[in-house]
Structures are given as structure tokens and as C-alpha cells.
Amino acid sequence: MSDTSTLPQSMNEVEALATVRALLFAKDIGASSIILEGDSEVIIKALIWDDASFGHIIDEAKFLSNFFVDVVFSHTKRQGNSVAHNLARHVLMLTFDKRPNNKRSPTI
């Protein structure tokens, strides 16, 4: 799954975009019931309640959640979500590496 888009402006925006990607992935593999855990309490609350703080990103996530029979959005502390947190940090580093003025090449 690769995509070209503008760079996120905040960590919460990164978390919201990751939520959309996770929902797209779950839809693509045919999942019918999912539990989506995230360590951003702001984003999880925005998904559960009507919160327009992240506008179209949260709207897209809510739209995608309609494709599933059952969706649970759950907040987990960062310590309990270290693999996902480290992956998100790695993705940010790769995104940074793709900026025109940066000479470092991405490593995986």
C-alpha cells in the first residue's frame, strides 16, 4: 500500500491517517469485525463521538467503519502499543527522508 500525499502537520494527524490506512487494509482483506486500537486518546475520542477536529480524515475513517459488521475503537496507552508506535515513528522518518532537501536514503 503506497500513496503520495501532503505531509501531516501533527502527530494526531499522523494517527488519524494511520487509522484510515488500517481501516482500508482491514476492508481490503475482507475483515468483517475489527478492534482498532490507538494510543492517541484525541483520535479515539474523535472516532467515537462527533468531533470535527480533524475534519475529512475522521469523516473518512467513520465512513470506512460502515463497511464492517462490528467495529470497536479502543484507546491503549503508548506503552501497550509500542510496536505500532515504533512503526509510526519509522514511517515519519521515511517520510522525512523523501523530502527534496534531505540527502539521507530510507532504510528498512
Residue pairs with C-beta under 8 A, 6 or more apart in sequence:
1 21
1 24
1 25
5 17
7 95
7 99
8 14
8 17
11 40
12 40
12 42
12 43
12 53
12 54
13 54
13 57
14 88
14 91
14 92
15 38
15 39
15 40
15 42
15 43
15 88
16 40
16 43
16 46
16 54
16 57
16 58
16 61
17 57
18 38
18 84
18 88
19 36
19 38
19 43
19 47
19 57
19 61
20 57
20 60
20 61
20 64
22 36
23 34
23 36
23 61
23 64
23 65
23 67
24 64
26 34
26 36
26 68
27 64
27 67
27 68
31 68
32 68
32 69
32 70
33 68
33 69
33 70
33 71
34 68
34 70
34 71
34 72
35 71
35 72
35 74
36 47
36 71
36 72
36 73
36 74
37 74
37 75
37 76
37 81
37 84
38 44
38 73
38 74
38 75
38 76
38 81
38 84
39 75
39 76
39 77
39 78
39 80
39 81
39 84
39 85
40 75
41 75
42 53
43 54
43 58
44 73
44 74
44 75
45 51
45 75
46 53
46 54
46 58
47 58
47 61
47 62
47 65
47 73
48 73
51 58
52 58
65 71
78 85
93 106
94 106
94 108
96 102
97 104
97 105
97 106
98 106
